[in-house]
Amino acid sequence: MKIKPIKTIPSAGPDITEAEIKLVNQAIRSGWYERRNLHLDLLTAAIQRHTDKRYCLPTSSGTAAIHLALLGLNIGPGDEVIVPDITWTASAAPIHYVGATPVFCDIDERSWCLSPASFEERITKKTKAVIVVNLYGNMVDIEPIRSIARRRGIAIIEDAAESIGGEYRGRPAGTLGDVGIFSFNATKLVIAGQGGMLVTDNKKVYERAKKLAHHGMRKYTIEATFWSEEIGFNYQWTNLQAALALAQFRRLRELLAKKKRAFGWYRAALEGIPGIQLNDQPRNATNTYWIVSAIIDSAYGWKKEQLMKKFRSCHIDLRPFFYPLSSMPAWKPYVRSKNMRQQNPVAYRISPYGICLPSATGITKAEVDYVCDCLKKTLRVKPTLCPVVKLQMG
């Protein structure tokens, strides 16, 4: 029986158990003095084993990790960094922080991740790095991008903030480039309220990032306590947050299974409805389905903002598919083309019609069924779908 909820079905949210409560309490009670970094060290070691990377650096956020990655790669004024036009603004903001220039490229129509062809078109003599983003848990097709980057001497930063636990050809998300970053923001799969992690095999990148993350201080010695060699940042993370993330990370397989199950419910409920494209999973990748997203064919006549307003009245919280960064006022100074719609056609074509369906880890089948029923009824209101539109279910 499908029951209309009294409370709003949230778009995202964590799955907290006694395991998290117990470990955080432990950190509160005894995680001080000589044990002040105990859980932080345990989490770092766990991520290191998971990624098989030589170096892992905890950071205050995923954004901070990208910032430190760019600094560790010595990227600054006069340099260009390519980034997908469709992503959260935090993927690109650190490019501005270091004084470099972001260059927005198009996305792949199925994966919604960076398009290899568009990436190659945007490369100039000033291009020093590319930031690839595993959007909504979808995995980027890294092989063609890596081939291009190696040939042109371009560093790859993998933004795996939304894809911890995902894989590409058996390799964990976060390990596909020169530097990988994770986020433990309150809405992510593994949460800590806030926090991030930088992973790499590059010793120079790691050592510079580590130094800058703590006010530019040299390695601690009695002779040089509180001695800053250069101006850095306060990008450290607390042991209390790390305790929460550690308990969550230990449940990673369980959390991934819940996400996959929810995606399966959505796929089954929406199967047979033409013109709906859900998250794509190619044969060589394993997605996390962090957020189940849908592109609704434009022929239905519903843009994402209209759907959000409609669903709010049904007590359902939808997120909009990300807007192209190049369309935002904040990024206008970096937009070179007078017609970004023509330059990045996929990004501008699908963004207006993309929605993120409720995907909190604890979502129930009854809630998914209710969301899908509301979507089906809403789409019937404007039944103008062109008959040539084909079903894409991911």
N, C-alpha and C positions, 0 to 999 in steps of 0.2 A: 504494500500500500504506500503510495507516494503522499507525503505530508508536507504542506507548505510550512516552512519554518517561521517561528516567531522572531528569532534573532537573525540578523544579517549573516549570510554565509560569507566568510572572509575570503579575500583573494589569495592570501598567503598566511602562513603561521607555523610555529614550531610544534614539535611533538616532545613534550617534557614528561619524563617518568621519574620514579624514585631514584634511579641511577644518577641522574643529573643533580637532583636535590642532595643526595648523599655526598657526592664528590664536591659540590660547591660548599656544603656545610663543613666538609673536611678542610677545604681551603680557608674558610673563614676562621675556623678554630685553630688550625695549626700551620697555615701557610704564611708564616711570617719569619723574620730574622733569617737564620741560615736556610730556612725552607721557603723563602719568599718567592722563589722561581721554580719550585718543585713541579707544579702542574704545567707550567709553561714549558719546562724542559721535557716533560713526559709527552706533551702534545707535539713539540718540535721533533722529538725522536720518532713518534708515531707517523707523522707526515713524511719524515725522511725515509722510513721503511716503506711506506706506501708508494712514494714516487721513485725511490731508489736514486735520489739525487744526493750529491756530496754535501751540499750546503742548503740549509733552511733557516730563514730569518723571520721570526715573528714580528708583525707590524701592527700599528694601531687600527689599520683599516686596509681594505683591498686597494683603495685609492692611493694610500701611502706607499703600498708595495709597488705600484706602477711608477710612482714618482721616484722612488729609490732605484728601481730598475733602469729608468732613463738616465739618472745621474750616474749609476754604476757603469753604464755604457758610454759615459762621457758625451751625452747628447745635450746640446744647448743652442744658443742663438746662431742663426744661419743654417741650422739643420732642419730637415723635414722628416716627419713621421706620418706614415700612412695609417689610417684607421677607418673601419667601416662606418658608413653614414648612419646606419641603424645600430645603435647601442645606447646604453645609459651614458649620460654625459661624463660620469666619473672615469670612463675608459679613456677619454680624450683630454680631460682637464689637466692632468699632469704634464702633457705636452706643452701647454701654455705655461705651467709653473716653471719649467726649465728654460723658457724663452725660445723654444723651437716652434715650428709651424706645422699644425695639423693639416693633413691632406685627406679629404673625405672621398672614399671610393664606394662603389656599389656592392650589393650583396647578392649571393646566390639565390635563385628563385625558390629552391626547395629547402635548403638548409637554413636560409636567412643569415648565414655567416658570410664572411668576406669572400668576394668573388675573385678567383685567381686572375681572370682575364682583366678585370678592372684594376686590380692591384698592379699588374704589369704595365698597364697604360699610364698609371699615375707616377711611375718612377722617374725621377730626374737625377741629375748629378748631386743634388743636395740631400737625397733620400738616405737616411742612416738607419731607420728601423721601421718595422711594421708591427702594429698591435692587432692580433687576431682575437676575436671574441667568440666564445662558445655560447651563442645566444639562446637563452631560455633552456639551457641544458643540451641543445643541439651541438653536435661536434663538427668543427670546421674540417674541411678536406685539406689537410695540411701538406700532403705530398707535392702537389703542383706549386703551392706557395713556397715550400721549402726549396724546391728546385730553382725557382726564380730568384729567391732571396740569396741562395748560395752563389749563384752565377753573378749576381750584382753586388755582392758583399754587404748585404742588408741583414741586420740583426732582427730576430723574431721574439717578440714578447707575447706570451699566450695568456690572455685574460680568461682564466678558468673559474672566475668568481661564481658562476652559475652552474658549474659542471663537475664539482668534486665527486669522484666515483665513476665518472664516465670514462670511456676508453675509445681509442682509435687504433685499429689493427693490433689490439692487445696491449697498447701502451696507455698508461693512465693519463687522464686529462691533467694539464699542468706541466707535462714533460715533453711537449711536442716542439718547443722552441728553445731559444738560448736561455730565456728566463720565463718562469711561470709564476702566476699569482693566484691566490685563493682569497675568498672573503668569507667571514663568519658573521655577517650582518644578520639582524634579527629576522629577516625574511628568507635567508638562504637555507639550503638543505641541512647543513651542519651549522648551528648557530651559537653565538656567544653574546648576542646583543650588538657587539661590534668587534672588529679585529680582522687581521689578515695574515698572510704568509707569503714570503718570496722564496722560490726554490730555483736552484741553478747548479750547474757543474763548473761554472766559471769562478775561480777563486778571487780574481781581481774585482769582479762585479760584486761578489758577496762581501768582501772586506770593505770596499768603499761604501756600500749600502749600509752595512752594520755600523760603520763609524758615523755616518751622517744621520742614522736613525736615533742616535743618542748625543745630540748637540755637538757633533764633530769631535768628540773626546777620543783620545788615544786609549789603547788598552790599559786597564786599571793597574796602577802600581802605587806603592806608598809615596814615591817621589813625585808622582804626577796626578794626584787625586783632584778631580774636578778641573782638569786641564784640557781646554778645548783648543785644538790645533786649527780649526776652521769653524765657521758658523754652520751648524747643522739644524736638526729638527727634533721635536719630541714625539717620535713615532713608536714609542715603546708600548707594550701591551701589559695588562695586569694579570696576575696569577689567578684572581677570582674569575675573570672572563675565560681564561685558558682552561680552568677546571670544568666549566660548563661545556666548552667546545670539545674537550677531551672525552667527556662522557658521551657527547653526541657522536663524535667520530668513532668511538668504540661500537656504536650501533649503526654504522654506515650502511651495512648490507640490509639491515632491517628497514632503515629509512628509504633506501633506494627501492626496495620491494614495495613499499607503500606507495611511492610515487608511480612506479610502473603499474601497479594495480589500479590506481585512480585513472591513469591514462587509458588503460584497457576498458574501464567502465565508460569513459567518454567516447572512445572509438566505437564500442558496441552500440551505444545509445544513438550515435549520430550516423552510423553506417547506413548507406542508402540515400542520404540527403545530398543532392548534387551541389557543387560549388562551395564546399567547406574543406579547407586544407589544414590539417593538424600537423603537429611537430613531425618532422621527417627523421627516419633512422635508416641510413644506408647500411648495406651489408657489412661494411668494414668498420662500423662504429657501434658503440653502445651509449645511448643517451641516458641522461638522468631524469628527463621529464620534470625538471625543477618546477616549471610552470607550463601547464597545458595551454597552448596558444592556438588560435584559429584565425585564418584569413577567410573572411566571408566575401564571396564574389560580389563585385560592385553592382551586378545586375539586380540584386535584391533591393538596392536603394538605401541600405542602412550603413551609415558611417559609424566609426567606433564611438564617437561622443554621443551619438543618438542612442546607440545600444546601451552604453553605460547609464544614461539617464533613464531609459526604459527599465533596465534591470534593477536599478536602485529602488524603484517602486515595488519591485518583487522581492525586496530584501536580499538582493544578490550583489556582491561587490565585485565588479569587473575592473581589470586594469586595462589601459589602452596599450596597444602595441607601440613600441617606441617611435617617436617622431624622428625624422631625419635631422641629424645635428645641424646640417647646413641650412635648415629652415628656421632655426632658432636665432633670436636677436643676439644672444651671447656670442655666437660663432660667426656672425656676419663679417667681422673684420678679416676672417680667414677664407672666406668664400671667394674663389677666383672667377668662376664661371657665372655668366649672367643667366644661364638656364640650367640649373642643377637638375631639374626634372629630366632634361635630355641627357645630361651627363651621368646621372645615377637613376635610370628609369625604373629599375625593380624596386628600389627603396621608396621612391615616390608613388609608385603604383599600388603597392600592397599596404603601406603604412596606414593610410586612411581607413582601411577596412579590416585591420587586425585587432583582435581582442585577446586578453589573457583570462582564461576561465578560472574560477576558484580552484586553487590547488594546495590549500593548506594540508600539511602532512596527515592530519587527523580527519580529513574529509570522508564522509560516509557514502555508500552507494546510493542511499535514499536522497542525499543532497545532490549528488551528481545527476541522478535521474530528474530531480526537480529543476536543476539548472538547464538540462537538455530539453526538458518539456517546455520551459519558458522560451528557449531559443527557437525551437520548432514553431511554437505558436507565434512568436514575433516575426519570424521570416515569412510566415503565411500572410501577414498583413499586407505586404507588398509583393505579390507573386508575379514578378516581372522577369524571373530568371530566364536568360537565353538558353534554349535547348542544347546548344553546342557545348555548354560548360560541363566539364567532366569532374567526377568525384576524385579528390586526392585526400586520402586519410592518413598518410604517413606510414 
